[in-house]
Amino acid sequence: MTLITGFLSGLALVAPVGPVTLALLGLGAERGRRAALAGAGGVVSADLLLLPATLLAADSIEGLDPFVFRLVEIIIGVALLAMAAFGLLRTDAARRAVAGIRRPGRTLFAVALCNPMALATWAGLVLALPDSLRQNGGLGPFFVGILLASAVWHGILALAGDWFGPRLGRRGHQRLVRLSSALLALVGTVLLVG
């Protein structure tokens, strides 16, 4: 049961739109299944490192001032708005940047590892964990469920980008970048408004 709870929690945490989601869709659309799945593997590998590290830092995270959390939200919001502006104003350059990723696995591993949105998500998860889960040996299955959710979700994104990519054409790819950028702008605005 803890594994299923972890899986469902993981889906809720990894499904929101962010830079990694859009990069995987773009990779699938521009470079195909193999590159996108390599990128998905990089994201899941980063999650594999971030989850235990966040858990080990739980006590430090709990002691942080709420102002620090608000500051992180503002930084993430500004970063997302900047990415959104780049995608909206320089659509072809943004599309080419994703298509030009040479080592998708390594690149998305680094992006996911340094993604402040992911760090904030995992920190929030650790802060919300009930003590009963920590004490009764439930953390292992719970985190395995989260990692499975990450693998499934990011794999689906990679395959979806590959499936839609050839059907879109050049104008469709531009629309995808603009739509993705608009979604990033929405998420960034929500974070700034708080």
N, C-alpha and C positions, 0 to 999 in steps of 0.2 A: 504494500500500500504506500509506503514512503517513497518508493521508486516512482510510482505513478504521480504522486503529489509533486515530486521533484520535476518530473517531465512536464506536467501542466504548468507549474510555476516557471520552469525554464522557457516554455513557449511564450508565456505572458511577458517575460523579461527580454527575450531576444527578438520578438516579432515587431516591435515598434520601428518605424522608419528612421534610419540613420545613415551615416556615410558608408558603413560597411554593407548594409542592405543594398544601397544604390550602386556601390562598386561591383557587387556580385551580379546584379541584374545587368549592368553595363558590360561587364566582362563576358557574361554569357551571350549577350546580344552582339558584341563586337568580335569576340575571339572564339566563341564556341564553348561546348561542354567541358572539354578537358581543362582549359585555362580557368573556367569558372569553378569547377570542382576542386582544382588545386587551391584557388583562393579560399573556398569554403573550408578546406582542410587547414589552411593557415589560421582562419578565424577560430575554428574549434580548438586548435592547438593553443592559441592565446588564452581561450577560456579555461583550458586545462591548467594553465599556469596561474591565471588570475584568481580563480575561485579559492584554491587553498591559501594563496598569499593573502587574499582579503580576509579569509577566516582567521588566519594567524594574527592579522592586524586588527581584529574586531575590537579589542579593548581600547586600542589607540583611537579608532574611529569613533567609538562611543563617547570618548572624552572631548571630541572636537566641539568648538563653539558653533552654534547655529549660523553665525555670520559666515563661517568658512564654507558651509554647505551652500549658502545663498551666493557667495562669491563664485563657487564652482559652477552653479547654475548659470550665472551671468556669463562666465567665460565660455561655457559650452554654447550658450545661446548666440553669442557674438560670433564664435567660430562657425556655427551652422549657417548663420546669416551671410557670412563672408563666402562660404562655399556655395550657398544658394545664389548669391549675386554673380559669382563667377559662372555658374551654370546657365543663368538666365541671360547674362550680357555677352558671354563668350561661349555659346552653346557648342560650336564645332570644336573649339579648343578643349572644352571639358570632355567631350566625347573622345577626342583623340588621346587625351591624357589617360583615360581609362583603357582605351584600346592599346596604348603603348606600354602598359605595365609588362615588363619582361619576365619577372619571376612572381607570378600572382600569389603563390603560396607564401613565400617569404615576405612579400610586400604587404599582403593583407594580415599576416601574422603581426608585423610591426605596427600597422595601422590599428589593429584591434587591441594590441598590447598597450599602445599609447593613447587610445581613444578615451578622452575624459568622460564621455557618455557611458561607456562600458564600465569604467572604474566606478562612476557614481552609482550605476545600476547594481553592481556586485556589492558595493558598500551598503547600499540600501537594503539589499537582500539579507546580508549578514546581520544588520541591525534589527531586522524584523523576525529573525529566527526565534522560535520559542525555546526556552531553556530545556523543555522536555526532549526536544529533538537533539540538542547538544549532548544531553546526559545519557540517553538511552541507546547510543550507538546508531542513531538514525541518520547521522550526517553523511556517511558513506553512500548509502542507497539514494539519499536525497540529491547529492551532488552528481551521482552517476545519471540520475534522471534528468538533471539540468543539462549535463553534457550531451546526453542522447537527444534532448530537445534542440540543442544548438546544432548538432550534426544534421538532424532531420530538416530543421528549418533552413539552415544555410545551404544544404544540398538541394532543397526544393527551389530556393531562389536561383541557384546556379543553373539548374535544369530549366526553370521557367525562362530565364534570360536566353538560354540557348534555343529554346523552342520558339520564342517570340521573335528573336533577332532576325532570322532570315525572312520572316514574313513582314517585317516593318519597312524595309527600304530606308533610304537616306533620310527622307522627311520624317518617317516614323521614329527613327533613332533620335532625331532632333527633338521631336515631341516628347520622347521618353526622358531625355535629359532635362527638358523644360519642366515636365511634370514632376520629376524627381527633385529638381531644384525648388519648385514651389512647395513640395512637401517638406523639404528641409527648412525652408523659410518659415513655414507654419510651426514646425517643432521648435525652431530657434526663437520665434516670437513668444510662444507659450512659455518657454523657459525664462525669457527676459521679463515677461509680465509677472510670472511667478504665482 
